[in-house]
Amino acid sequence: MATVELRFSALPEHVRTARLVAAAVARRAGVDEAVLDEVRLAVGEACTRAVGLHQAADIPAPVRVALVEEEKQFSIEVGDEAPRSAPGERAPGALPGSGEDLEAEGEDEMGLAVISGLVDDVEVTAGENGGSIRMTWPTTA
């Protein structure tokens, strides 16, 4: 199992680098050429989401990207350290139904919908210590 790890400051200009690295590693791992654009787009969306969460919560920690080549599959996990409340709970200090709270939630759901449309195998986790999006593609022998 080969793994490439990437950490970058939560700045939008680093998302492009993450996309390029992900596509190069995916190609080397054996992901079908026809799917590489989807890999790039999905990683870009996941990294953009993580950057936004870090910036909104003023988190200085880097965004984490792990690219894992396993037998017959290739996975990318994008992790952040932005704390999330349980579904239905409000962020601390947020007013019920406040425009800012609803706008951030809507953008988050839209980003996840885009990723789900691009990748068949997606796992999203979130909690008090941050979250991650794990995306998996099949590889050819």
C-alpha positions as CSV (number, residue, x, y, z in Angstrom):
1,M,0.0,0.0,0.0
2,A,1.6,3.3,-1.2
3,T,0.5,6.5,0.5
4,V,1.3,10.1,-0.4
5,E,0.4,12.7,2.2
6,L,0.0,16.4,1.5
7,R,-0.6,19.2,4.0
8,F,-1.2,22.8,3.0
9,S,-2.1,26.1,4.5
10,A,-5.8,26.8,4.3
11,L,-5.5,29.2,1.4
12,P,-7.5,28.9,-1.8
13,E,-4.4,29.2,-4.0
14,H,-3.1,25.8,-2.7
15,V,-6.2,23.9,-3.8
16,R,-4.9,23.8,-7.4
17,T,-1.7,22.2,-6.3
18,A,-3.7,19.5,-4.4
19,R,-5.8,18.8,-7.5
20,L,-2.6,18.4,-9.7
21,V,-0.9,16.1,-7.2
22,A,-4.1,14.0,-6.8
23,A,-4.5,13.6,-10.6
24,A,-0.8,12.6,-11.0
25,V,-0.9,10.1,-8.2
26,A,-4.2,8.7,-9.4
27,R,-2.8,8.2,-12.9
28,R,0.2,6.4,-11.5
29,A,-2.1,4.2,-9.3
30,G,-4.0,3.0,-12.3
31,V,-7.2,5.1,-12.2
32,D,-8.8,5.1,-15.6
33,E,-7.8,8.1,-17.7
34,A,-11.5,8.9,-18.4
35,V,-12.1,9.4,-14.6
36,L,-9.1,11.7,-13.9
37,D,-11.1,14.8,-14.6
38,E,-13.6,13.6,-12.0
39,V,-10.8,13.0,-9.5
40,R,-9.5,16.5,-10.1
41,L,-12.9,18.1,-9.7
42,A,-13.8,16.1,-6.6
43,V,-10.5,16.8,-4.8
44,G,-10.8,20.5,-5.7
45,E,-14.3,20.6,-4.2
46,A,-13.3,18.7,-1.1
47,C,-10.2,20.9,-0.5
48,T,-12.1,24.1,-1.2
49,R,-14.7,23.0,1.4
50,A,-11.9,22.3,3.9
51,V,-10.2,25.6,3.3
52,G,-13.5,27.4,3.8
53,L,-14.2,25.6,7.0
54,H,-10.7,26.5,8.3
55,Q,-11.0,30.1,7.3
56,A,-14.5,30.5,8.8
57,A,-13.4,29.0,12.1
58,D,-10.0,30.8,12.0
59,I,-8.1,27.5,12.3
60,P,-4.3,27.8,11.7
61,A,-3.8,24.1,11.2
62,P,-3.1,22.8,7.6
63,V,-5.6,20.9,5.5
64,R,-4.6,17.3,5.1
65,V,-4.8,15.2,2.0
66,A,-3.9,11.5,2.0
67,L,-3.7,9.6,-1.3
68,V,-3.7,5.9,-0.8
69,E,-3.0,3.2,-3.4
70,E,-4.4,-0.2,-2.4
71,E,-5.0,-3.4,-4.3
72,K,-7.7,-2.7,-6.9
73,Q,-8.6,0.8,-5.5
74,F,-7.3,4.3,-5.0
75,S,-8.6,6.5,-2.2
76,I,-8.2,10.2,-1.4
77,E,-9.0,11.5,2.1
78,V,-9.3,15.3,2.6
79,G,-9.3,16.2,6.3
80,D,-10.0,19.3,8.2
81,E,-9.9,20.4,11.9
82,A,-13.0,22.5,11.9
83,P,-15.3,21.4,14.8
84,R,-18.9,20.6,13.8
85,S,-22.0,20.3,16.0
86,A,-24.4,17.3,15.6
87,P,-27.1,17.7,12.9
88,G,-29.8,19.9,14.1
89,E,-27.7,21.7,16.6
90,R,-26.6,25.3,16.2
91,A,-23.0,26.4,16.3
92,P,-22.1,28.1,19.6
93,G,-23.4,31.6,19.7
94,A,-25.4,31.3,16.4
95,L,-29.0,32.5,16.4
96,P,-31.6,30.0,15.3
97,G,-32.1,30.3,11.5
98,S,-29.5,33.2,11.2
99,G,-28.6,34.0,7.7
100,E,-24.9,33.3,8.2
101,D,-25.6,29.9,9.8
102,L,-28.0,28.9,7.0
103,E,-25.7,30.2,4.2
104,A,-22.7,28.2,5.5
105,E,-24.8,25.1,5.8
106,G,-26.2,25.5,2.3
107,E,-22.7,25.9,0.8
108,D,-21.5,22.8,2.7
109,E,-24.4,20.7,1.4
110,M,-23.9,22.0,-2.1
111,G,-20.2,21.0,-2.1
112,L,-21.0,17.6,-0.7
113,A,-23.7,17.1,-3.4
114,V,-21.2,18.0,-6.1
115,I,-18.7,15.5,-4.7
116,S,-21.4,12.8,-4.4
117,G,-22.3,13.4,-8.1
118,L,-18.7,12.9,-9.2
119,V,-17.7,9.9,-7.0
120,D,-19.6,6.7,-6.5
121,D,-17.9,5.7,-3.2
122,V,-17.8,8.7,-0.8
123,E,-17.7,8.6,3.0
124,V,-18.1,11.8,5.0
125,T,-17.4,12.1,8.7
126,A,-17.6,15.1,11.0
127,G,-17.3,15.8,14.7
128,E,-16.0,18.0,17.4
129,N,-12.4,17.6,16.2
130,G,-13.0,18.1,12.5
131,G,-14.0,15.9,9.6
132,S,-13.0,14.2,6.5
133,I,-14.2,13.2,3.1
134,R,-12.9,9.9,1.8
135,M,-13.4,9.2,-1.9
136,T,-12.5,5.9,-3.6
137,W,-12.1,4.9,-7.2
138,P,-11.3,1.5,-8.8
139,T,-8.0,0.9,-10.5
140,T,-7.0,-1.3,-13.4
141,A,-4.4,-4.0,-13.1
